[in-house]
Amino acid sequence: MKILFLGETYRADAITWMRGVEQNAGVKLQTLEVAPSPVRWKRVANLGLFFFSIIQINRQQWDLVLAERATSYGFFSLFVRAKVRIVAQQGITDAFPLEGFAVHIKRWLQRRVYRNVDLIHAWGHVMVPAMLNSGADPSKITVLPKGIDLNRFHGQKRKVESPQGKVIGIVTRSLYPEYRHEDILMAMAEVRKTFPNVEVWIVGDGVLKAALERKSQDLGLEENLKFLGRIPNDELPDLLAQSDFYLSVPISEGVSASLFEAMASGCFPIVSELPAYKAFLKDGQNGLLVPVCDSQALAKAVLRYLADPGRYEPGVIQNRKYIEQHVDFHQNMKALYGRYLAELSNK
């Protein structure tokens, strides 16, 4: 079995997908990705070099090619000699943002890809409408999350109470504008007036890191916020196990593995009021939902949780049970790989 993965291999989502396929296929995946660069002309040059690499590997034929994001690696997958092409949509739509000239190009790419690949991954039902609007054949769509490795993310808290009695929140989204970390900082500036011992760990890296660190200092949050940077994926379960609540307030979302990891780890979710979150959380029960780009509403939600964390314990237990029943990594990846083999047998 020869399998090629096209995507950003450092991302946690990609690591999970690749690991699941490798475990079920019993082979090591070959990978290709565009070299990152903060400089625009270098990014364009790197795209050209990546396309040249695609042409080079066409000297051999692959059984499967897996690609993340229809509007980039999914499009490149069309130029790979493969028996079966599989593309995964990353957000509620890969044609994002929803305005501007670029969205028309992305929609064209998305339509072309969905009409020409063999299988399309929707990690959740919220992703399906964009696929259908792009002309995807419903029979090509598989709706199932990759899953969470329950051997790594434990529902039973291992937290050691600190002498200061701190309550810890955690953020595990990359430091990019769409994830609205500034709203979290503004909200925490309000929250700490009532709960000075609250602490939030911000895990991840991105273009906004320096600006967010400066903003944190301007707000006097040095004692309440810790920027932990990008960490090895294997260290994340321990951080989640020590955290009490989880914050995520993006302006758009597909199906969040980050949320699933928090739910599996017993962290109470406080998140944006988006369809992707409302599919799994009921406000006031197993999570709190807040309007997008509203730091005041976020502060009120955090204060609501901190005022009586025990009230939400049944919801935390409910979240873990849901993950065990529907989002088990080993079970779901076995099912997904079985679908790959079924497609391959038809070729």
QUISUL-V673185 format. One record per residue. RES is the residue in one small letter. PHI is phi in radians with two decimals (999 if undefined). PSI is psi in radians with two decimals (NA if undefined). NEAR is the number of other ideal C-beta (glycine too) atoms within 10 Angstrom. Layout:
BEGIN
res->RES phi->PHI psi->PSI near->NEAR
res->RES phi->PHI psi->PSI near->NEAR
END
This chain:
BEGIN
res->m phi->999 psi->2.18 near->13
res->k phi->-2.01 psi->2.06 near->15
res->i phi->-2.22 psi->2.29 near->22
res->l phi->-2.00 psi->2.33 near->22
res->f phi->-1.94 psi->2.20 near->22
res->l phi->-1.93 psi->1.98 near->27
res->g phi->2.90 psi->3.11 near->26
res->e phi->-1.49 psi->1.78 near->16
res->t phi->-1.25 psi->-0.21 near->14
res->y phi->-1.42 psi->-0.27 near->11
res->r phi->-1.28 psi->2.47 near->16
res->a phi->-1.04 psi->-0.71 near->15
res->d phi->-1.05 psi->-0.75 near->19
res->a phi->-1.16 psi->-0.73 near->22
res->i phi->-1.03 psi->-0.75 near->14
res->t phi->-1.10 psi->-0.81 near->20
res->w phi->-1.07 psi->-0.85 near->23
res->m phi->-1.08 psi->-0.76 near->18
res->r phi->-1.10 psi->-0.70 near->16
res->g phi->-1.13 psi->-0.71 near->20
res->v phi->-1.19 psi->-0.76 near->22
res->e phi->-1.10 psi->-0.69 near->16
res->q phi->-1.15 psi->-0.67 near->13
res->n phi->-1.43 psi->-0.57 near->17
res->a phi->-1.48 psi->-0.42 near->17
res->g phi->1.26 psi->0.39 near->7
res->v phi->-2.35 psi->2.79 near->12
res->k phi->-1.55 psi->2.29 near->9
res->l phi->-1.33 psi->2.51 near->18
res->q phi->-1.60 psi->2.51 near->14
res->t phi->-2.20 psi->2.64 near->15
res->l phi->-2.44 psi->2.42 near->19
res->e phi->-2.64 psi->2.75 near->18
res->v phi->-1.31 psi->2.27 near->19
res->a phi->-1.13 psi->2.24 near->11
res->p phi->-1.30 psi->2.70 near->10
res->s phi->-2.81 psi->2.43 near->12
res->p phi->-1.34 psi->-0.18 near->7
res->v phi->-1.69 psi->2.24 near->9
res->r phi->-1.04 psi->-0.85 near->8
res->w phi->-1.14 psi->-0.53 near->8
res->k phi->-1.23 psi->-0.63 near->12
res->r phi->-1.10 psi->-0.74 near->13
res->v phi->-1.10 psi->-0.77 near->10
res->a phi->-1.09 psi->-0.69 near->13
res->n phi->-1.16 psi->-0.58 near->16
res->l phi->-1.11 psi->-0.72 near->14
res->g phi->-1.10 psi->-0.74 near->10
res->l phi->-1.14 psi->-0.65 near->10
res->f phi->-1.13 psi->-0.76 near->17
res->f phi->-1.09 psi->-0.66 near->13
res->f phi->-1.08 psi->-0.68 near->9
res->s phi->-1.10 psi->-0.66 near->14
res->i phi->-1.08 psi->-0.78 near->18
res->i phi->-1.08 psi->-0.68 near->10
res->q phi->-1.11 psi->-0.75 near->10
res->i phi->-1.31 psi->-0.14 near->17
res->n phi->-1.25 psi->-0.01 near->13
res->r phi->-1.22 psi->-0.28 near->7
res->q phi->-2.17 psi->2.81 near->11
res->q phi->-1.93 psi->2.42 near->11
res->w phi->-1.75 psi->2.61 near->20
res->d phi->-1.29 psi->-0.83 near->17
res->l phi->-2.30 psi->2.45 near->24
res->v phi->-2.16 psi->2.21 near->30
res->l phi->-1.88 psi->2.35 near->28
res->a phi->-2.41 psi->2.40 near->26
res->e phi->-1.65 psi->2.33 near->24
res->r phi->1.31 psi->1.99 near->22
res->a phi->-1.09 psi->-0.59 near->30
res->t phi->-1.49 psi->0.06 near->23
res->s phi->-2.40 psi->-1.54 near->21
res->y phi->-1.14 psi->-0.54 near->25
res->g phi->-1.07 psi->-0.72 near->30
res->f phi->-1.15 psi->-0.75 near->22
res->f phi->-1.08 psi->-0.53 near->21
res->s phi->-1.10 psi->-0.42 near->25
res->l phi->-1.16 psi->-0.31 near->17
res->f phi->-1.71 psi->0.07 near->13
res->v phi->-1.65 psi->2.38 near->19
res->r phi->-1.33 psi->1.83 near->13
res->a phi->-2.54 psi->2.61 near->24
res->k phi->-1.28 psi->-0.69 near->15
res->v phi->-2.34 psi->2.27 near->21
res->r phi->-1.95 psi->2.28 near->23
res->i phi->-2.22 psi->2.23 near->25
res->v phi->-2.15 psi->2.49 near->31
res->a phi->-2.01 psi->2.22 near->25
res->q phi->-1.35 psi->2.44 near->30
res->q phi->-1.65 psi->-0.67 near->23
res->g phi->-1.99 psi->-2.93 near->20
res->i phi->-1.08 psi->-0.46 near->21
res->t phi->-2.69 psi->2.56 near->24
res->d phi->-1.43 psi->-0.18 near->27
res->a phi->-1.55 psi->1.32 near->23
res->f phi->-2.38 psi->2.49 near->18
res->p phi->-1.19 psi->2.94 near->12
res->l phi->-1.46 psi->-0.05 near->11
res->e phi->-2.29 psi->2.97 near->7
res->g phi->1.71 psi->2.91 near->9
res->f phi->-1.14 psi->-0.66 near->6
res->a phi->-1.06 psi->-0.52 near->12
res->v phi->-1.11 psi->-0.54 near->16
res->h phi->-1.17 psi->-0.67 near->10
res->i phi->-1.17 psi->-0.77 near->12
res->k phi->-1.11 psi->-0.67 near->21
res->r phi->-1.14 psi->-0.66 near->19
res->w phi->-1.13 psi->-0.78 near->14
res->l phi->-1.08 psi->-0.76 near->20
res->q phi->-1.08 psi->-0.78 near->27
res->r phi->-1.08 psi->-0.79 near->16
res->r phi->-1.07 psi->-0.76 near->17
res->v phi->-1.16 psi->-0.85 near->28
res->y phi->-1.13 psi->-0.44 near->24
res->r phi->-1.46 psi->-0.19 near->12
res->n phi->-2.10 psi->-0.20 near->13
res->v phi->-1.55 psi->2.98 near->23
res->d phi->-1.63 psi->-0.49 near->19
res->l phi->-2.59 psi->2.44 near->20
res->i phi->-2.16 psi->2.19 near->25
res->h phi->-1.55 psi->2.20 near->24
res->a phi->-1.97 psi->1.99 near->21
res->w phi->-1.25 psi->-0.17 near->26
res->g phi->-2.83 psi->2.83 near->19
res->h phi->-1.11 psi->-0.43 near->13
res->v phi->-1.12 psi->-0.35 near->22
res->m phi->-1.46 psi->-0.34 near->24
res->v phi->-1.13 psi->-0.75 near->17
res->p phi->-0.94 psi->-0.75 near->13
res->a phi->-1.11 psi->-0.61 near->22
res->m phi->-1.16 psi->-0.80 near->24
res->l phi->-1.15 psi->-0.68 near->12
res->n phi->-1.14 psi->-0.38 near->14
res->s phi->-1.63 psi->0.18 near->22
res->g phi->1.50 psi->0.28 near->12
res->a phi->-1.21 psi->2.41 near->23
res->d phi->-1.24 psi->2.13 near->13
res->p phi->-0.94 psi->-0.53 near->9
res->s phi->-1.21 psi->-0.27 near->7
res->k phi->-1.52 psi->-0.23 near->17
res->i phi->-1.57 psi->2.23 near->18
res->t phi->-1.99 psi->2.12 near->17
res->v phi->-1.83 psi->1.85 near->15
res->l phi->-2.96 psi->2.26 near->18
res->p phi->-1.24 psi->2.68 near->22
res->k phi->-1.07 psi->-0.62 near->23
res->g phi->1.79 psi->2.95 near->24
res->i phi->-2.05 psi->2.37 near->24
res->d phi->-1.33 psi->1.81 near->17
res->l phi->-1.25 psi->-0.18 near->17
res->n phi->-1.33 psi->-0.32 near->9
res->r phi->-1.80 psi->-0.67 near->16
res->f phi->-1.77 psi->1.91 near->23
res->h phi->-1.73 psi->2.35 near->16
res->g phi->-1.33 psi->-0.52 near->17
res->q phi->-1.33 psi->2.11 near->8
res->k phi->-1.15 psi->2.38 near->15
res->r phi->-1.95 psi->0.29 near->11
res->k phi->-1.16 psi->2.36 near->11
res->v phi->-1.73 psi->2.11 near->6
res->e phi->-1.12 psi->2.31 near->7
res->s phi->-1.40 psi->2.71 near->12
res->p phi->-1.05 psi->-0.48 near->5
res->q phi->-1.45 psi->-0.07 near->9
res->g phi->1.16 psi->0.61 near->7
res->k phi->-1.21 psi->2.52 near->14
res->v phi->-1.85 psi->2.27 near->19
res->i phi->-1.96 psi->2.26 near->18
res->g phi->-1.88 psi->2.80 near->25
res->i phi->-2.43 psi->2.50 near->26
res->v phi->-2.19 psi->2.23 near->23
res->t phi->-2.18 psi->0.53 near->26
res->r phi->-1.82 psi->2.57 near->21
res->s phi->-1.05 psi->2.63 near->18
res->l phi->-1.49 psi->1.29 near->22
res->y phi->-2.23 psi->2.76 near->15
res->p phi->-0.96 psi->-0.66 near->12
res->e phi->-1.14 psi->-0.26 near->13
res->y phi->-1.65 psi->-0.05 near->24
res->r phi->0.94 psi->0.84 near->21
res->h phi->-1.11 psi->-0.51 near->26
res->e phi->-1.05 psi->-0.62 near->17
res->d phi->-1.08 psi->-0.64 near->23
res->i phi->-1.16 psi->-0.74 near->26
res->l phi->-1.08 psi->-0.79 near->21
res->m phi->-1.10 psi->-0.69 near->19
res->a phi->-1.14 psi->-0.72 near->25
res->m phi->-1.19 psi->-0.50 near->25
res->a phi->-1.08 psi->-0.58 near->19
res->e phi->-1.37 psi->-0.76 near->16
res->v phi->-1.08 psi->-0.71 near->24
res->r phi->-1.17 psi->-0.31 near->21
res->k phi->-1.12 psi->-0.55 near->10
res->t phi->-1.72 psi->-0.64 near->12
res->f phi->-2.17 psi->1.41 near->16
res->p phi->-1.13 psi->-0.31 near->12
res->n phi->-1.61 psi->0.10 near->14
res->v phi->-1.30 psi->2.47 near->20
res->e phi->-2.36 psi->2.44 near->22
res->v phi->-2.14 psi->2.26 near->25
res->w phi->-1.72 psi->2.19 near->18
res->i phi->-1.87 psi->1.91 near->24
res->v phi->-1.73 psi->2.36 near->22
res->g phi->2.15 psi->3.01 near->20
res->d phi->-2.38 psi->2.97 near->15
res->g phi->2.84 psi->3.13 near->14
res->v phi->-1.14 psi->-0.36 near->11
res->l phi->-1.65 psi->0.06 near->16
res->k phi->-0.99 psi->-0.89 near->18
res->a phi->-1.09 psi->-0.73 near->10
res->a phi->-1.15 psi->-0.69 near->12
res->l phi->-1.22 psi->-0.65 near->18
res->e phi->-1.12 psi->-0.71 near->17
res->r phi->-1.12 psi->-0.74 near->10
res->k phi->-1.07 psi->-0.71 near->17
res->s phi->-1.07 psi->-0.72 near->22
res->q phi->-1.18 psi->-0.72 near->11
res->d phi->-1.06 psi->-0.60 near->10
res->l phi->-1.51 psi->-0.04 near->16
res->g phi->1.21 psi->0.63 near->10
res->l phi->-1.77 psi->0.29 near->19
res->e phi->-0.99 psi->-0.56 near->10
res->e phi->-1.49 psi->-0.21 near->10
res->n phi->-1.92 psi->-0.27 near->21
res->l phi->-2.17 psi->2.44 near->24
res->k phi->-2.21 psi->2.11 near->16
res->f phi->-1.60 psi->1.86 near->18
res->l phi->-1.57 psi->-0.19 near->15
res->g phi->1.24 psi->-3.00 near->11
res->r phi->-1.30 psi->2.30 near->13
res->i phi->-2.12 psi->2.76 near->14
res->p phi->-1.02 psi->2.44 near->6
res->n phi->-1.00 psi->-0.52 near->14
res->d phi->-1.23 psi->-0.30 near->9
res->e phi->-1.54 psi->-0.25 near->11
res->l phi->-1.11 psi->-0.74 near->19
res->p phi->-0.96 psi->-0.67 near->19
res->d phi->-1.17 psi->-0.66 near->15
res->l phi->-1.16 psi->-0.73 near->17
res->l phi->-1.13 psi->-0.66 near->25
res->a phi->-1.13 psi->-0.45 near->17
res->q phi->-1.56 psi->-0.09 near->17
res->s phi->-1.72 psi->2.61 near->26
res->d phi->-1.67 psi->-0.68 near->20
res->f phi->-2.41 psi->2.83 near->25
res->y phi->-2.17 psi->2.35 near->23
res->l phi->-2.06 psi->2.34 near->28
res->s phi->-2.73 psi->2.01 near->22
res->v phi->-2.28 psi->0.94 near->29
res->p phi->-1.24 psi->2.91 near->23
res->i phi->-1.53 psi->-0.26 near->15
res->s phi->-2.64 psi->2.65 near->17
res->e phi->-2.71 psi->2.52 near->24
res->g phi->-1.62 psi->-1.82 near->24
res->v phi->-2.20 psi->2.09 near->26
res->s phi->-1.63 psi->1.97 near->25
res->a phi->-1.12 psi->-0.53 near->20
res->s phi->-1.04 psi->-0.75 near->25
res->l phi->-1.11 psi->-0.79 near->24
res->f phi->-1.05 psi->-0.70 near->23
res->e phi->-1.10 psi->-0.70 near->24
res->a phi->-1.16 psi->-0.77 near->29
res->m phi->-1.08 psi->-0.71 near->30
res->a phi->-1.18 psi->-0.45 near->26
res->s phi->-1.67 psi->0.04 near->29
res->g phi->1.41 psi->0.36 near->24
res->c phi->-1.57 psi->2.30 near->27
res->f phi->-1.34 psi->2.17 near->21
res->p phi->-1.46 psi->2.30 near->25
res->i phi->-2.17 psi->1.91 near->24
res->v phi->-2.46 psi->3.00 near->27
res->s phi->-1.12 psi->2.62 near->24
res->e phi->-1.46 psi->1.29 near->16
res->l phi->-2.05 psi->2.67 near->21
res->p phi->-0.93 psi->-0.64 near->15
res->a phi->-1.10 psi->-0.56 near->23
res->y phi->-1.54 psi->-0.65 near->23
res->k phi->-1.14 psi->-0.33 near->15
res->a phi->-1.18 psi->-0.38 near->12
res->f phi->-2.12 psi->-0.29 near->22
res->l phi->-2.17 psi->2.45 near->23
res->k phi->-1.94 psi->2.13 near->12
res->d phi->-0.98 psi->2.25 near->14
res->g phi->1.53 psi->-0.12 near->13
res->q phi->-1.98 psi->-1.34 near->13
res->n phi->-1.84 psi->0.30 near->20
res->g phi->3.12 psi->2.97 near->27
res->l phi->-2.16 psi->2.32 near->24
res->l phi->-1.93 psi->2.34 near->18
res->v phi->-2.23 psi->2.63 near->24
res->p phi->-1.05 psi->2.64 near->13
res->v phi->-1.20 psi->2.47 near->15
res->c phi->1.02 psi->0.72 near->13
res->d phi->-2.32 psi->1.56 near->18
res->s phi->-1.17 psi->-0.54 near->19
res->q phi->-1.16 psi->-0.76 near->13
res->a phi->-1.13 psi->-0.65 near->18
res->l phi->-1.13 psi->-0.76 near->27
res->a phi->-1.04 psi->-0.76 near->22
res->k phi->-1.10 psi->-0.67 near->16
res->a phi->-1.17 psi->-0.75 near->25
res->v phi->-1.12 psi->-0.74 near->27
res->l phi->-1.09 psi->-0.66 near->16
res->r phi->-1.07 psi->-0.75 near->14
res->y phi->-1.18 psi->-0.83 near->21
res->l phi->-1.14 psi->-0.47 near->17
res->a phi->-1.14 psi->-0.50 near->10
res->d phi->-2.78 psi->1.25 near->8
res->p phi->-1.02 psi->-0.60 near->13
res->g phi->-1.07 psi->-0.46 near->6
res->r phi->-1.07 psi->-0.49 near->12
res->y phi->-1.74 psi->0.11 near->21
res->e phi->-1.06 psi->-0.70 near->11
res->p phi->-1.03 psi->-0.63 near->11
res->g phi->-1.18 psi->-0.66 near->18
res->v phi->-1.09 psi->-0.75 near->21
res->i phi->-1.14 psi->-0.71 near->13
res->q phi->-1.06 psi->-0.71 near->16
res->n phi->-1.08 psi->-0.78 near->27
res->r phi->-1.08 psi->-0.74 near->19
res->k phi->-1.11 psi->-0.67 near->11
res->y phi->-1.09 psi->-0.78 near->16
res->i phi->-1.07 psi->-0.75 near->24
res->e phi->-1.08 psi->-0.63 near->14
res->q phi->-1.46 psi->-0.59 near->9
res->h phi->-2.14 psi->-0.27 near->14
res->v phi->-2.26 psi->0.68 near->24
res->d phi->-1.42 psi->2.12 near->17
res->f phi->-0.98 psi->-0.87 near->23
res->h phi->-1.16 psi->-0.70 near->15
res->q phi->-1.19 psi->-0.80 near->15
res->n phi->-1.23 psi->-0.71 near->18
res->m phi->-1.21 psi->-0.55 near->23
res->k phi->-1.11 psi->-0.74 near->14
res->a phi->-1.16 psi->-0.73 near->13
res->l phi->-1.16 psi->-0.74 near->21
res->y phi->-1.15 psi->-0.59 near->17
res->g phi->-1.07 psi->-0.63 near->10
res->r phi->-1.18 psi->-0.65 near->14
res->y phi->-1.05 psi->-0.80 near->22
res->l phi->-1.13 psi->-0.63 near->15
res->a phi->-1.11 psi->-0.72 near->11
res->e phi->-1.12 psi->-0.71 near->17
res->l phi->-1.15 psi->-0.63 near->14
res->s phi->-1.19 psi->-0.34 near->8
res->n phi->-1.49 psi->-0.12 near->9
res->k phi->-1.55 psi->NA near->9
END
